[in-house]
Amino acid sequence: MSSSGDQTSTRQGLSGQVLNVEDSGYSAEELDEAFRQARQNQNTGSSQRSTRLSGQTTAQTCGDMIVLGLGLTVIPLGSASPIDSGMSATEQIVKRDDHPLWLLQPKPVDILADKFKDDWLLAAAAALANTYPEKIQVLFSNVTDTKSETDNVDETMVKVWNNEEWQKWNNLPDDQKGGGPSSKEHKVVYSNITADYSGANQYWWIAALENAFIQEGGYDGITSNGFVKGDPHIALKMMTGLSAKLYNANNTQKNDLWYELRKSARRPTCVKIQWPEDADNDNENLWNAVLRVEPKGEYGTVYMFNSKIASEAAIEFEDLVEGIKYYVHQEEP
């Protein structure tokens, strides 16, 4: 593997595979650092972990690779730090000297769920970061040039739209609605981010969003102490001020569902998968962001972002149909 600072376009992972730097979503230096940490874990015997994804799909983390049991799909890890780091979330925060909000722009791989029950928020944030990351960037102010900020950020102002205000606005007569409710800004301080907050690396925009959501409230899924179960269409509205819709997949024809998922690369889309035959699955009933689909034959493969493992997971559409119960999408701008 090339040394840190090398500008070549590929990197060789622990398993011998070659990764394209441009396709990874991170710089060569970050990949070098991620692989260095992965090798360190490998040397201490912590490089392998099995994780249930959904249904009968099993993911095994091997160094810098994730192998999915379904079809033996192999996907490189994109996260800039290993999932099994050998330290608690609190220790990670204390030891992070670098804490920029993001690298160039928010990315799904910056998201790793922790103690909050906010998979619905994380899925919405991953879907929005996948399609229109600039819509997340504009939520943050008091940051020098938010589109290219790489310096440490100790505090920031985050604006969100209140769902209760939207409900009141929707109940007004049409001639009184005007432009809709305005957003509110909340001050978020890095030193207040505890072990409960989500984050896969030093980029803490997702934790800042969680903190701002808690401060704002306005939804049954948000409490003063954190989050309970909710749905991504609320999170998308609170992040963008634009409506999103929740659908029952049982009322959707198979061809129509495939048609909707094919739009996921250009509009935020999330799916909730339930596997009744696998009640012990930790990831049962969780929301996932749909990143893209790859047509193959009549249908194809669906690529989702799973916030529990901070990585991409692939599933055949035919298998997804068996477990999906709900999906959410926001209309294209």
FIKOL-529043 format. One line per field, with one value per residue (C-alpha): x, y negated, z negated; chain; residue number from 1; residue in one letter. Coordinates in Angstrom, 2 decimals, always signed. Example, Ala and Ser with C-alpha at 12.3 -4.5 7.8 and 13.67 -1.06 7.14 Angstrom:
2
X [+12.30/+13.67];
Y [+4.50/+1.06];
Z [-7.80/-7.14];
cadena [A/A];
num [1/2];
residuo [A/S];
END
This chain:
333
X [+0.00/+1.22/+2.46/+0.45/+0.54/+0.92/-1.34/-1.78/-5.37/-5.69/-5.10/-4.67/-6.79/-6.03/-7.59/-5.54/-8.33/-7.66/-9.82/-10.23/-9.57/-11.97/-14.81/-14.27/-15.61/-12.43/-8.91/-5.88/-4.58/-7.81/-7.84/-4.24/-5.18/-8.28/-6.27/-3.53/-6.06/-7.65/-4.25/-3.67/-6.97/-6.03/-2.81/-4.75/-7.20/-10.20/-10.38/-13.34/-16.89/-20.15/-23.17/-26.75/-28.08/-31.65/-33.48/-31.05/-28.31/-25.13/-22.24/-18.74/-16.26/-12.80/-10.23/-11.47/-14.05/-17.66/-18.84/-22.61/-24.03/-26.69/-25.05/-21.58/-21.57/-18.31/-18.30/-15.28/-15.75/-15.89/-15.64/-12.53/-12.22/-12.82/-16.17/-14.59/-12.13/-11.48/-12.60/-15.92/-17.63/-16.78/-13.09/-13.20/-14.58/-12.01/-9.13/-10.21/-8.06/-9.45/-13.17/-14.19/-17.86/-17.14/-14.55/-15.64/-19.26/-21.35/-21.20/-23.28/-20.11/-19.76/-22.80/-22.60/-25.52/-24.86/-27.34/-30.18/-33.17/-33.05/-32.47/-35.25/-33.21/-29.93/-31.50/-32.96/-29.62/-27.75/-30.26/-29.99/-26.17/-26.23/-28.38/-28.06/-25.32/-25.49/-28.94/-27.28/-24.45/-26.80/-28.27/-24.99/-23.96/-21.18/-18.74/-16.19/-17.12/-19.27/-18.77/-15.04/-14.50/-11.87/-10.68/-11.86/-15.30/-15.95/-19.51/-22.03/-25.59/-27.93/-31.34/-34.24/-37.94/-40.43/-42.94/-45.63/-45.42/-45.85/-48.95/-50.45/-49.61/-51.26/-54.48/-54.71/-57.02/-55.17/-55.46/-53.57/-50.75/-48.18/-44.72/-44.88/-43.18/-39.63/-36.73/-35.12/-31.42/-29.89/-26.39/-24.52/-21.23/-18.78/-17.84/-21.49/-21.49/-21.53/-21.23/-24.94/-24.48/-23.88/-20.70/-18.30/-15.24/-14.03/-16.62/-19.39/-22.13/-24.52/-24.09/-24.70/-27.92/-29.07/-28.38/-30.31/-33.27/-33.36/-33.29/-36.09/-38.47/-41.88/-42.35/-43.39/-40.21/-38.01/-37.74/-35.64/-33.43/-33.04/-35.13/-37.74/-38.95/-40.02/-40.18/-37.77/-40.37/-40.48/-36.68/-36.48/-39.05/-37.20/-33.91/-35.17/-38.51/-39.93/-42.56/-41.75/-44.19/-44.51/-45.89/-47.07/-45.23/-48.04/-50.21/-47.60/-47.29/-43.91/-43.14/-44.13/-41.83/-38.89/-39.70/-39.66/-36.37/-34.69/-35.03/-33.04/-29.83/-31.55/-34.12/-33.84/-35.34/-35.52/-36.92/-37.99/-37.44/-39.16/-38.22/-40.86/-38.97/-35.92/-37.24/-33.83/-32.22/-30.85/-31.40/-35.02/-37.49/-34.76/-34.83/-32.08/-31.19/-31.37/-28.24/-28.81/-29.97/-28.25/-30.70/-30.09/-32.64/-36.18/-35.13/-31.68/-29.70/-30.54/-27.67/-28.57/-26.69/-26.97/-26.22/-25.69/-22.50/-21.69/-21.46/-23.18/-25.15/-26.44/-29.63/-31.43/-34.72/-36.60/-35.39/-36.08/-39.71/-40.15/-39.22/-40.04/-43.03/-42.68/-40.73/-40.28/-39.21/-38.96/-39.87/-37.11/-36.44];
Y [+0.00/-3.50/-5.67/-8.59/-11.58/-9.49/-10.93/-7.74/-6.96/-3.51/-1.87/+1.78/+2.98/+5.60/+8.36/+7.51/+5.79/+2.51/-0.48/-3.50/-6.64/-8.78/-6.28/-5.99/-9.45/-10.31/-11.48/-9.23/-10.45/-9.49/-6.04/-5.55/-6.50/-4.27/-1.28/-2.01/-1.88/+1.24/+2.97/+1.93/+3.56/+6.62/+6.95/+6.82/+9.45/+7.14/+7.02/+9.35/+8.85/+10.36/+8.09/+8.96/+6.53/+7.44/+10.66/+13.45/+11.08/+11.27/+8.83/+9.76/+6.96/+8.14/+5.37/+2.82/+5.05/+5.96/+9.30/+9.71/+13.19/+12.42/+13.29/+12.90/+9.26/+7.52/+3.80/+1.72/-0.18/-3.91/-5.04/-6.98/-5.08/-1.42/-0.46/+1.62/-0.94/+0.66/-2.41/-3.79/-6.70/-8.96/-8.11/-8.74/-12.22/-13.05/-11.84/-13.65/-16.73/-17.33/-18.03/-19.74/-19.53/-17.65/-17.11/-19.26/-18.16/-15.84/-12.17/-9.15/-7.39/-10.03/-8.48/-5.69/-5.20/-5.14/-5.13/-7.23/-5.51/-7.82/-5.52/-7.52/-10.73/-9.07/-7.46/-10.79/-12.55/-9.86/-10.04/-13.83/-13.72/-11.21/-13.38/-17.04/-17.51/-21.27/-21.23/-20.01/-22.52/-25.50/-24.49/-25.47/-29.09/-30.90/-28.61/-30.04/-28.92/-25.92/-24.34/-23.85/-24.10/-21.66/-23.51/-22.58/-23.91/-24.40/-25.67/-26.38/-27.57/-24.98/-25.84/-23.39/-23.64/-22.82/-20.11/-21.47/-24.84/-23.07/-21.29/-24.59/-26.15/-23.30/-23.86/-27.51/-28.56/-28.78/-32.57/-32.83/-30.35/-32.63/-31.12/-28.66/-28.73/-29.98/-27.97/-28.47/-28.44/-26.58/-26.94/-23.63/-23.36/-20.55/-20.07/-19.22/-16.26/-13.16/-9.42/-9.21/-11.07/-9.48/-9.73/-7.46/-9.71/-13.18/-14.93/-15.86/-17.41/-14.52/-14.88/-18.63/-17.88/-15.50/-18.14/-20.79/-18.41/-17.75/-21.48/-22.13/-19.29/-19.65/-15.95/-12.94/-11.14/-13.77/-14.15/-16.36/-13.33/-12.16/-10.24/-7.51/-5.77/-8.01/-8.31/-9.96/-12.16/-14.25/-14.50/-15.50/-18.24/-19.51/-19.60/-21.14/-22.83/-20.75/-18.04/-14.35/-11.46/-8.17/-5.17/-1.72/+0.70/+3.24/+0.85/+0.41/+2.59/+4.29/+2.53/-0.83/-0.28/+0.50/-2.64/-4.74/-3.27/-3.94/-7.66/-7.40/-8.82/-12.16/-12.38/-11.39/-7.92/-5.67/-2.18/-0.41/+3.33/+5.77/+9.44/+11.29/+14.61/+13.00/+11.36/+11.45/+9.30/+6.13/+4.22/+5.34/+2.54/-0.01/-2.72/-2.70/-5.28/-4.07/-5.26/-3.91/-0.89/+1.09/+2.56/+6.16/+8.04/+7.18/+5.55/+5.44/+4.63/+2.00/+0.32/-1.04/-2.81/-1.08/-3.50/-0.63/+0.40/-2.92/-1.32/-0.42/+2.81/+4.47/+6.50/+7.88/+6.11/+9.42/+10.03/+6.45/+6.79/+9.67/+7.53/+3.90/+2.40/-1.35/-3.79/-7.55/-9.89/-13.62/-15.01/-16.23/-19.99];
Z [+0.00/+0.75/-2.07/-3.45/-1.16/+1.99/+4.70/+6.72/+7.64/+6.03/+2.66/+1.79/-1.13/-3.75/-1.68/+1.40/+3.27/+5.09/+4.19/+6.44/+4.39/+6.39/+5.92/+2.17/+1.30/-0.64/+0.07/+0.48/-2.88/-4.63/-3.05/-4.15/-7.71/-7.70/-6.47/-9.01/-11.82/-10.36/-10.27/-13.86/-14.82/-12.80/-14.76/-18.05/-16.87/-16.44/-12.66/-12.23/-13.37/-12.21/-12.07/-11.24/-8.65/-7.82/-7.11/-6.34/-5.24/-7.34/-7.12/-8.22/-8.67/-7.62/-7.82/-5.33/-3.61/-4.28/-2.92/-2.71/-3.03/-0.42/+2.89/+1.32/+2.33/+1.41/+0.69/-0.48/-3.70/-3.12/-6.73/-7.69/-10.97/-11.84/-13.31/-16.07/-17.39/-20.76/-22.70/-23.85/-22.11/-25.04/-24.72/-20.98/-21.54/-24.21/-22.02/-18.87/-18.52/-15.02/-14.77/-11.52/-10.60/-7.36/-4.67/-1.70/-2.21/-4.41/-3.39/-4.47/-5.67/-8.39/-10.10/-12.69/-15.07/-18.80/-21.70/-20.29/-18.67/-15.67/-12.71/-11.00/-11.33/-10.36/-7.29/-6.20/-6.74/-4.79/-1.94/-1.80/-1.98/+0.87/+3.14/+2.13/-0.52/+0.02/-1.61/-4.80/-4.52/-4.38/-7.75/-9.41/-9.95/-11.81/-10.01/-7.60/-4.08/-5.01/-1.58/-2.02/-5.78/-7.03/-10.15/-13.63/-14.53/-18.25/-17.88/-15.16/-14.63/-13.10/-11.69/-11.54/-10.72/-13.48/-12.58/-14.93/-13.19/-9.85/-11.15/-12.30/-8.94/-7.04/-8.99/-7.97/-5.13/-1.83/-1.72/-5.04/-4.46/-2.88/-2.50/-5.37/-8.80/-9.06/-10.45/-13.85/-14.68/-17.61/-19.00/-19.09/-21.00/-20.24/-23.90/-24.65/-22.26/-24.48/-23.88/-23.02/-19.74/-16.36/-14.30/-12.43/-12.42/-13.41/-11.23/-13.62/-11.47/-12.15/-15.92/-15.57/-13.68/-16.41/-19.05/-17.10/-16.64/-20.40/-21.12/-18.62/-19.50/-17.86/-17.11/-19.19/-18.14/-19.80/-23.58/-25.83/-26.48/-22.90/-20.41/-20.11/-16.98/-14.12/-10.35/-7.87/-6.16/-9.35/-9.50/-5.83/-6.37/-9.46/-7.53/-4.28/-4.97/-2.11/-2.34/-2.06/-1.88/-3.77/-1.84/-2.86/-0.59/-0.95/+1.05/+3.79/+6.85/+7.28/+10.56/+9.07/+6.08/+8.37/+10.36/+7.17/+5.93/+9.28/+8.52/+5.27/+6.78/+7.38/+4.59/+0.90/+0.42/-2.65/-3.27/-6.44/-6.39/-8.72/-8.88/-10.96/-10.74/-12.35/-15.52/-17.23/-14.54/-16.15/-12.91/-12.51/-11.79/-11.08/-8.44/-5.79/-3.15/+0.44/+2.24/+5.74/+7.72/+10.45/+12.97/+13.97/+15.99/+15.00/+11.72/+10.07/+6.92/+4.31/+2.44/-0.97/-3.75/-7.12/-9.97/-12.43/-10.65/-8.95/-5.55/-2.33/-2.03/+1.13/+1.48/+4.50/+5.17/+5.15/+1.58/+0.53/+1.63/-0.83/-3.83/-3.03/-4.83/-4.35/-2.22/-2.16/+0.57/+1.07/+4.44/+6.74/+6.59];
cadena [A/A/A/A/A/A/A/A/A/A/A/A/A/A/A/A/A/A/A/A/A/A/A/A/A/A/A/A/A/A/A/A/A/A/A/A/A/A/A/A/A/A/A/A/A/A/A/A/A/A/A/A/A/A/A/A/A/A/A/A/A/A/A/A/A/A/A/A/A/A/A/A/A/A/A/A/A/A/A/A/A/A/A/A/A/A/A/A/A/A/A/A/A/A/A/A/A/A/A/A/A/A/A/A/A/A/A/A/A/A/A/A/A/A/A/A/A/A/A/A/A/A/A/A/A/A/A/A/A/A/A/A/A/A/A/A/A/A/A/A/A/A/A/A/A/A/A/A/A/A/A/A/A/A/A/A/A/A/A/A/A/A/A/A/A/A/A/A/A/A/A/A/A/A/A/A/A/A/A/A/A/A/A/A/A/A/A/A/A/A/A/A/A/A/A/A/A/A/A/A/A/A/A/A/A/A/A/A/A/A/A/A/A/A/A/A/A/A/A/A/A/A/A/A/A/A/A/A/A/A/A/A/A/A/A/A/A/A/A/A/A/A/A/A/A/A/A/A/A/A/A/A/A/A/A/A/A/A/A/A/A/A/A/A/A/A/A/A/A/A/A/A/A/A/A/A/A/A/A/A/A/A/A/A/A/A/A/A/A/A/A/A/A/A/A/A/A/A/A/A/A/A/A/A/A/A/A/A/A/A/A/A/A/A/A/A/A/A/A/A/A/A/A/A/A/A/A/A/A/A/A/A/A];
num [1/2/3/4/5/6/7/8/9/10/11/12/13/14/15/16/17/18/19/20/21/22/23/24/25/26/27/28/29/30/31/32/33/34/35/36/37/38/39/40/41/42/43/44/45/46/47/48/49/50/51/52/53/54/55/56/57/58/59/60/61/62/63/64/65/66/67/68/69/70/71/72/73/74/75/76/77/78/79/80/81/82/83/84/85/86/87/88/89/90/91/92/93/94/95/96/97/98/99/100/101/102/103/104/105/106/107/108/109/110/111/112/113/114/115/116/117/118/119/120/121/122/123/124/125/126/127/128/129/130/131/132/133/134/135/136/137/138/139/140/141/142/143/144/145/146/147/148/149/150/151/152/153/154/155/156/157/158/159/160/161/162/163/164/165/166/167/168/169/170/171/172/173/174/175/176/177/178/179/180/181/182/183/184/185/186/187/188/189/190/191/192/193/194/195/196/197/198/199/200/201/202/203/204/205/206/207/208/209/210/211/212/213/214/215/216/217/218/219/220/221/222/223/224/225/226/227/228/229/230/231/232/233/234/235/236/237/238/239/240/241/242/243/244/245/246/247/248/249/250/251/252/253/254/255/256/257/258/259/260/261/262/263/264/265/266/267/268/269/270/271/272/273/274/275/276/277/278/279/280/281/282/283/284/285/286/287/288/289/290/291/292/293/294/295/296/297/298/299/300/301/302/303/304/305/306/307/308/309/310/311/312/313/314/315/316/317/318/319/320/321/322/323/324/325/326/327/328/329/330/331/332/333];
residuo [M/S/S/S/G/D/Q/T/S/T/R/Q/G/L/S/G/Q/V/L/N/V/E/D/S/G/Y/S/A/E/E/L/D/E/A/F/R/Q/A/R/Q/N/Q/N/T/G/S/S/Q/R/S/T/R/L/S/G/Q/T/T/A/Q/T/C/G/D/M/I/V/L/G/L/G/L/T/V/I/P/L/G/S/A/S/P/I/D/S/G/M/S/A/T/E/Q/I/V/K/R/D/D/H/P/L/W/L/L/Q/P/K/P/V/D/I/L/A/D/K/F/K/D/D/W/L/L/A/A/A/A/A/L/A/N/T/Y/P/E/K/I/Q/V/L/F/S/N/V/T/D/T/K/S/E/T/D/N/V/D/E/T/M/V/K/V/W/N/N/E/E/W/Q/K/W/N/N/L/P/D/D/Q/K/G/G/G/P/S/S/K/E/H/K/V/V/Y/S/N/I/T/A/D/Y/S/G/A/N/Q/Y/W/W/I/A/A/L/E/N/A/F/I/Q/E/G/G/Y/D/G/I/T/S/N/G/F/V/K/G/D/P/H/I/A/L/K/M/M/T/G/L/S/A/K/L/Y/N/A/N/N/T/Q/K/N/D/L/W/Y/E/L/R/K/S/A/R/R/P/T/C/V/K/I/Q/W/P/E/D/A/D/N/D/N/E/N/L/W/N/A/V/L/R/V/E/P/K/G/E/Y/G/T/V/Y/M/F/N/S/K/I/A/S/E/A/A/I/E/F/E/D/L/V/E/G/I/K/Y/Y/V/H/Q/E/E/P];
END
